[in-house]
Amino acid sequence: MKPFSLENLLRENIKNIRPYSTARDEYSGVALVNLDANENPFGSINGSANHRYPDPYQSPLKQVIAKIKDVPANQIFLGNGSDEGIDLIFKAFCNPGVDEAIICPPTYGMYSVSADINDVRCVSISLTADFQLQTEKILHAVNERTKLIWICSPNNPSGNLIKRTDIEHILQNFSGMVIVDEAYIDFADEPSWTRSLAQFPNLIVLQTFSKAWGLANIRLGMMFASREVIAVINKIKLPYNINGVVQTLAQEILEQHAATKDIFVRDILSERTWLVEQLSQVKTVQKIYPSDANFVLVKISDAHALYLYLVANGIIVRDRSKIELCENCLRITVGTHQENELLIEKILKFAQA
Ligand SMILES: Cc1ncc(COP(=O)(O)O)c(C=O)c1O
């Protein structure tokens, strides 16, 4: 195995790129008069303070996130959801039509969609029947064009954490980038991989404010990696990728309400326990997969028909019955108690019909 070298791994054009320099890059202090960015000097049309371009690097917000996550601000990238981070990772490392990435289905669909958009070939090495990595098969599939290995832990749609020792094995034996997507880590009982960033220069960790934090609408995702990787991602992102309204709002929320996230997590986990208990008593339920996330994957007779029945009754779950290793499975997000009760009532009705 070649030793890890960011220089060798990056696309040649990205390595040499001169990023667009915004007016805010060139002068970021507080001036008497700002005539450098072609903004409207009179203000916004509704009198709100939205007429100035926002901070391209979201510095004050990153300071708050750095404290919460215990990761230095210069090792954090913020994106329009973690989906933006996923796309930028392909852009930074994979030459279109040449390079490859490994994904481990069933998993989050955006890795392969983003690969397709960027014209990157995805090699699929399925998870095992209990949704763990086939580490040796993955490493065997690596060739000189393989730049990325995508791991989702806890995994969507199965809900389980991927074994730490397996992820470590991949990190140690692959000299490309290993991305651990931790969108659901707040619901899990294990520490984040952010703790291992200093140990593995080829590690990228993704997290999001869309799940436990209850902020899906504001579209704010996090990427954590070495300073060098984050510097590259910053070079290729769109200049003002996080708008100022979101920056201010997120900073306020995180400064004032961070503790509420733990209360949400506690309540969602207790509802998950209730939901699993109820589902386990439904005679058509064949298996409830162990979950470290805010959803459960359930194998149930005639999953697609049940899905349609639930839709007809105004309840939308995710039909995963057609995807690999998930035959007859529905992915059910843990709702409020009232929502979960209604769901169970309808599932029981369907089972009795
Ligand atoms: C595993 C995983 N990663 C990333 C995302 C996207 O998160 P975001 O809302 O931050 O784009 C999702 C959304 O469902 C997800 O399941």
The ligand as an SDF file (V2000), in Angstrom:
LIG
                    3D

 16 16  0  0  0  0  0  0  0  0999 V2000
  -26.8050    9.0900    6.1880 C   0  0  0  0  0  0  0  0  0  0  0  0
  -27.2280   10.4430    5.7660 C   0  0  0  0  0  0  0  0  0  0  0  0
  -26.2990   11.3340    5.4450 N   0  0  0  0  0  0  0  0  0  0  0  0
  -26.6310   12.5720    5.0660 C   0  0  0  0  0  0  0  0  0  0  0  0
  -27.9510   12.9520    4.9740 C   0  0  0  0  0  0  0  0  0  0  0  0
  -28.2680   14.3290    4.4740 C   0  0  0  0  0  0  0  0  0  0  0  0
  -28.2560   15.2270    5.4950 O   0  0  0  0  0  0  0  0  0  0  0  0
  -28.4310   16.7730    5.2450 P   0  0  0  0  0  0  0  0  0  0  0  0
  -29.8430   17.0950    5.6070 O   0  0  0  0  0  0  0  0  0  0  0  0
  -27.4560   17.3970    6.1890 O   0  0  0  0  0  0  0  0  0  0  0  0
  -28.1040   17.0570    3.8060 O   0  0  0  0  0  0  0  0  0  0  0  0
  -28.9650   12.0550    5.2850 C   0  0  0  0  0  0  0  0  0  0  0  0
  -30.3610   12.4370    5.1660 C   0  0  0  0  0  0  0  0  0  0  0  0
  -31.2890   11.7080    5.3140 O   0  0  0  0  0  0  0  0  0  0  0  0
  -28.5900   10.7590    5.7030 C   0  0  0  0  0  0  0  0  0  0  0  0
  -29.4910    9.8280    5.9930 O   0  0  0  0  0  0  0  0  0  0  0  0
  1  2  1  0
  2  3  1  0
  2 15  2  0
  3  4  2  0
  4  5  1  0
  5  6  1  0
  5 12  2  0
  6  7  1  0
  7  8  1  0
  8  9  2  0
  8 10  1  0
  8 11  1  0
 12 13  1  0
 12 15  1  0
 13 14  2  0
 15 16  1  0
M  END
$$$$
